[in-house]
């Protein structure tokens, strides 16, 4: 598949320089067609019967296998969720933490992670957003290190393999800005979350959670899909592996749209995305202060010369889509494998014109 053929899957790119996959990626035509087709089938044939239900379960297992292939792990270690936020909540609620336990995380995390950590009941230890700070904060009371692989603010990629090895503490990875954008190496960690609507260009809300050792995690919020059998008392036999943590029912159309999205990405996606991010950083550095370290991720965050809200609005008028990071005086561009040189030139022209 050529770049032109691959890019043509996303109609939005015909009109916009879409640089916001860090929030929501572009939707491929095949994904939209699959969801529309399923809605039409449900409209005309209904949503019941053994054949319909069995097909939904088949789609779930296909999605699980798709996420497992993405993360290079066994499907038995993958739970289906609706977001990285849900994955973080499943882990934090399942660990059974209390006030005598500590969770270490950086001060650059998204609320989807910080809220789950706060609600866990453990003592929260905040550090700077780097590996040395995380390691220095570990004590005998530390039960978990919870952090992003790629920080959603600065775009810095943390060497979490080093953190896991040197700390010997379980690591929960928020993979919102990494899964689908870079090679994750998820199997080396205890928990790894995925938001499919971002770099995987799937429908929202879809996602996944990798669990290295499912038996060590309590099922704190069971769904109907957690069990293989149950009693009227509520007692149940849990499914084997991580599927016991499935977050609940995913609409059939979304499953079909997700599978189409997973099939839309070319083999060369990681290399090209990295190249486009490097090019974006190079072009922007001539006009603004770029805070994302070179070679770290597919995010490029920068301090604008003026008001960030006004810049984002001005760029949108020129059909260039980026986002502001509120309260941080940062604007963030997300560079996917689908990003073209023209997209980047339009971004830089808008930033330059804004002064």
Secondary structure as UniProt FT lines:
FT   HELIX           3..7
FT   TURN            8..9
FT   HELIX           11..14
FT   STRAND          17..18
FT   TURN            21..23
FT   HELIX           29..45
FT   HELIX           50..71
FT   HELIX           75..77
FT   STRAND          78..81
FT   HELIX           84..94
FT   TURN            95..96
FT   TURN            99..100
FT   STRAND          102..106
FT   TURN            107..108
FT   HELIX           111..119
FT   TURN            120..121
FT   STRAND          123..127
FT   HELIX           131..136
FT   TURN            140..141
FT   STRAND          142..148
FT   TURN            152..154
FT   HELIX           160..167
FT   STRAND          171..174
FT   TURN            176..178
FT   TURN            180..181
FT   HELIX           186..188
FT   STRAND          191..195
FT   TURN            196..197
FT   TURN            199..200
FT   STRAND          207..211
FT   HELIX           214..216
FT   HELIX           224..226
FT   STRAND          227..230
FT   TURN            232..233
FT   STRAND          236..238
FT   HELIX           241..245
FT   HELIX           252..262
FT   TURN            267..268
FT   HELIX           269..284
FT   TURN            285..287
FT   STRAND          289..290
FT   TURN            294..295
FT   STRAND          299..303
FT   HELIX           308..317
FT   TURN            318..319
FT   STRAND          320..321
FT   STRAND          323..325
FT   TURN            326..329
FT   STRAND          330..334
FT   TURN            337..338
FT   HELIX           341..353
//
